[in-house]
């Protein structure tokens, strides 16, 4: 290797080191944006479940609660976490597989810390810090309480949801 080639290679190595984080961030951002562009109706199922919950409020508070829980989970998984996880996997052919594995119900609990960190760092949402103004619990604690109550309703037929919440 000539002296000029060595200098060029050293320059390229420095350039790579100085810019790799920005390049990776931009590439990941482009993947995330492409996921949202390719899935323009991503939030529609969650929105539809919320509309159904509102329609059921005067008929069955329990059914309204279940549909509200569905809307919450689908919005979190499909509109926030899934696009971010998909954007972080740089091989399109395996992105859907990895996303589906990580987003499975049992995996959500198993990978809670990782998913919350991904959501915080790449989505700008911290479910452990945010609280609704009228709640003492953070959003994540509320999500888990809603899931627990939803599971009691769905799996043990406990139909005593109240309008005042949990």
MOHU-V689929 format. One record per residue. RES is the residue in one letter. SS is DSSP state (H for helix, E for strand, L for the rest). NEAR is the number of other ideal C-beta (glycine too) atoms within 12 Angstrom. D_LAST is the distance of its C-alpha to the last C-alpha in Angstrom with 2 decimals. Layout:
res: {RES:RES}
ss: {SS:SS}
near: {NEAR:NEAR}
d_last: {D_LAST:D_LAST}
This chain:
res: {X:X:X:X:X:X:X:X:X:X:X:X:X:X:X:X:X:X:X:X:X:X:X:X:X:X:X:X:X:X:X:X:X:X:X:X:X:X:X:X:X:X:X:X:X:X:X:X:X:X:X:X:X:X:X:X:X:X:X:X:X:X:X:X:X:X:X:X:X:X:X:X:X:X:X:X:X:X:X:X:X:X:X:X:X:X:X:X:X:X:X:X:X:X:X:X:X:X:X:X:X:X:X:X:X:X:X:X:X:X:X:X:X:X:X:X:X:X:X:X:X:X:X:X:X:X:X:X:X:X:X:X:X:X:X:X:X:X:X:X:X:X:X:X:X:X:X:X:X:X:X:X:X:X:X:X:X:X:X:X:X:X:X:X:X:X}
ss: {L:L:H:H:H:H:H:H:H:H:H:H:H:H:H:H:H:H:H:H:H:H:H:H:H:H:H:H:H:H:H:H:H:H:H:H:H:H:L:L:L:L:L:H:H:H:H:H:H:H:H:H:H:H:H:H:L:L:L:L:H:H:H:H:H:H:H:H:H:H:H:H:H:H:H:H:H:H:H:H:H:H:H:H:H:H:H:H:L:L:L:H:H:H:H:H:H:H:H:H:H:H:H:L:H:H:H:H:H:H:L:H:H:H:H:H:H:H:H:H:H:H:H:L:L:L:L:L:L:L:E:L:L:L:L:L:L:E:H:H:H:H:H:H:H:H:H:H:H:H:H:H:H:H:H:H:L:L:L:L:L:E:L:L:E:L}
near: {9:8:9:10:11:12:13:14:15:15:14:15:14:13:14:15:13:12:15:15:12:14:16:17:17:15:19:27:20:17:27:32:17:19:29:23:14:17:21:12:14:23:23:17:22:27:21:19:28:26:19:24:30:19:16:23:19:11:13:20:22:25:24:28:36:31:33:36:35:30:31:31:29:27:27:32:32:31:31:34:39:39:36:37:37:37:33:31:27:19:13:17:9:16:27:20:16:23:31:19:20:30:33:19:17:11:20:27:19:14:22:23:15:21:33:30:20:31:34:22:16:26:26:14:24:18:30:21:15:20:16:14:6:9:17:10:20:19:25:28:22:26:35:25:22:30:29:19:27:31:19:21:28:20:12:12:11:17:18:16:27:14:15:9:17:23}
d_last: {71.16:72.88:72.05:70.76:68.48:67.13:66.42:64.69:62.51:61.67:60.80:58.50:56.76:56.15:54.97:52.52:51.16:50.83:49.02:47.13:43.71:44.03:45.31:42.47:39.90:41.62:41.90:38.21:37.36:39.69:38.05:34.60:36.05:37.85:34.68:33.06:36.40:36.75:33.25:33.10:30.43:28.12:25.04:25.84:23.81:20.59:21.62:22.49:19.12:17.49:20.19:19.48:15.76:17.03:19.72:17.45:15.28:17.85:18.66:15.58:11.99:11.31:14.12:13.07:9.72:12.06:14.58:12.43:11.61:15.35:16.37:14.63:16.25:19.52:19.84:19.38:21.70:24.20:24.55:24.30:24.82:27.19:29.65:29.79:30.41:32.89:34.62:35.05:36.85:40.33:41.76:40.71:41.66:39.13:36.39:34.60:34.92:33.60:30.72:29.73:30.05:28.01:25.26:24.80:21.41:22.81:24.73:21.74:20.66:24.35:25.26:22.15:24.36:27.00:24.80:23.05:26.59:27.99:25.35:26.02:29.80:30.49:27.74:27.35:23.55:22.10:18.46:18.80:20.08:18.40:15.57:14.39:16.20:13.36:11.48:12.88:11.91:14.16:13.55:14.25:11.69:8.97:10.84:11.03:7.39:7.10:10.44:9.78:7.38:9.99:12.68:11.83:12.03:15.09:16.91:16.46:15.96:12.91:12.46:10.02:7.33:7.10:8.56:6.85:3.78:0.00}
